[in-house]
């Protein structure tokens, strides 16, 4: 007969389960969204304030899409709402649209693809 109060669990020998999605590598150290935005702003030659701001210029928009994409790939456990809060208080629908645009840009623009891979590799190698 099943007696739930008699069951004991030992967590000492259990392997830790990392929070990840299939196909995504999880860095050993948590990468902050602010650090990703700062690295991208230095690499692209823009102010980090522009990434967090409300500018709708085409070049700044592409950099914002890149930032959202890289943060999502480096921190897959973060929801779109969390990413939006850390990148200037943006709504989850804005982040979802930005992810969609980043994926399209990666397919169409080789430079955007290579830059996104370089940023992701930068943080994965350092961790």
C-alpha positions in Angstrom: 0.0 0.0 0.0 1.2 3.5 -0.9 2.2 5.6 2.1 3.3 9.1 1.1 4.4 10.0 4.6 7.0 7.2 4.6 8.8 8.4 1.4 12.1 10.2 2.0 14.2 11.9 -0.6 17.9 12.3 -0.7 19.1 15.4 -2.6 22.7 14.9 -1.8 23.4 12.6 -4.7 21.0 14.2 -7.2 22.6 16.0 -10.1 21.6 19.6 -10.4 19.3 20.4 -13.3 20.3 23.6 -15.1 17.5 26.0 -16.2 17.8 25.8 -20.0 15.8 25.4 -23.2 16.7 22.8 -25.7 19.4 23.9 -28.1 20.6 26.8 -25.9 23.9 26.8 -24.1 23.7 28.2 -20.6 26.7 30.3 -19.5 28.3 29.4 -16.2 28.1 32.9 -14.8 24.9 35.0 -15.1 25.2 37.6 -17.8 23.5 40.9 -17.0 21.4 42.6 -19.6 23.1 45.9 -18.8 26.5 44.3 -19.6 25.3 43.0 -22.9 23.9 46.4 -23.8 27.1 48.1 -22.7 29.2 45.7 -24.8 27.0 46.2 -27.9 27.0 50.0 -27.5 30.8 50.1 -27.3 31.1 47.7 -30.3 28.6 49.7 -32.4 29.8 53.1 -31.4 26.6 54.4 -29.8 25.7 55.6 -26.3 24.2 52.9 -24.1 21.5 55.5 -23.2 20.3 55.1 -26.8 19.7 51.4 -26.3 17.6 52.1 -23.2 15.9 55.2 -24.6 12.9 55.8 -26.8 14.7 56.6 -30.1 13.1 55.1 -33.2 16.0 55.7 -35.6 16.7 52.8 -37.9 20.3 52.3 -36.8 19.4 52.4 -33.1 16.4 50.1 -33.7 18.7 47.5 -35.2 21.0 47.8 -32.2 18.1 47.4 -29.9 17.0 44.3 -31.8 20.5 42.9 -31.5 20.6 43.6 -27.7 17.3 41.9 -27.1 18.3 38.9 -29.2 21.6 38.5 -27.4 20.1 38.9 -24.0 17.5 36.3 -24.8 20.1 33.8 -26.1 22.5 34.4 -23.1 19.7 34.3 -20.5 17.0 31.9 -21.9 15.4 31.6 -18.5 14.4 35.3 -18.6 10.9 36.0 -19.8 10.2 38.8 -22.4 8.7 40.9 -19.5 11.9 40.6 -17.5 14.1 41.4 -20.5 11.9 44.5 -21.2 12.2 45.7 -17.6 16.0 45.5 -17.7 16.2 47.2 -21.1 14.5 50.4 -20.3 11.0 49.4 -19.1 9.8 48.0 -22.4 6.6 45.9 -22.7 6.7 42.2 -23.4 5.1 42.7 -26.8 7.9 45.2 -27.8 10.5 42.5 -26.9 8.6 39.9 -28.8 8.5 42.1 -31.9 12.2 42.9 -31.4 13.0 39.2 -31.3 11.0 38.6 -34.4 12.9 41.5 -36.2 16.2 40.2 -35.0 15.6 36.7 -36.4 14.6 38.2 -39.7 17.6 40.4 -39.7 19.9 37.5 -39.0 18.5 35.7 -42.0 18.7 38.7 -44.4 21.8 40.5 -43.2 25.1 38.7 -42.9 26.8 41.5 -40.9 24.0 41.5 -38.4 24.3 37.7 -38.1 28.0 37.8 -37.6 27.8 40.6 -35.0 25.2 38.8 -33.0 27.3 35.6 -33.0 30.4 37.6 -32.0 28.5 39.2 -29.0 27.1 35.9 -27.9 30.5 34.2 -28.2 32.2 37.1 -26.3 30.0 36.4 -23.3 30.1 32.6 -23.6 33.9 32.5 -23.8 34.3 34.8 -20.8 32.1 32.7 -18.5 
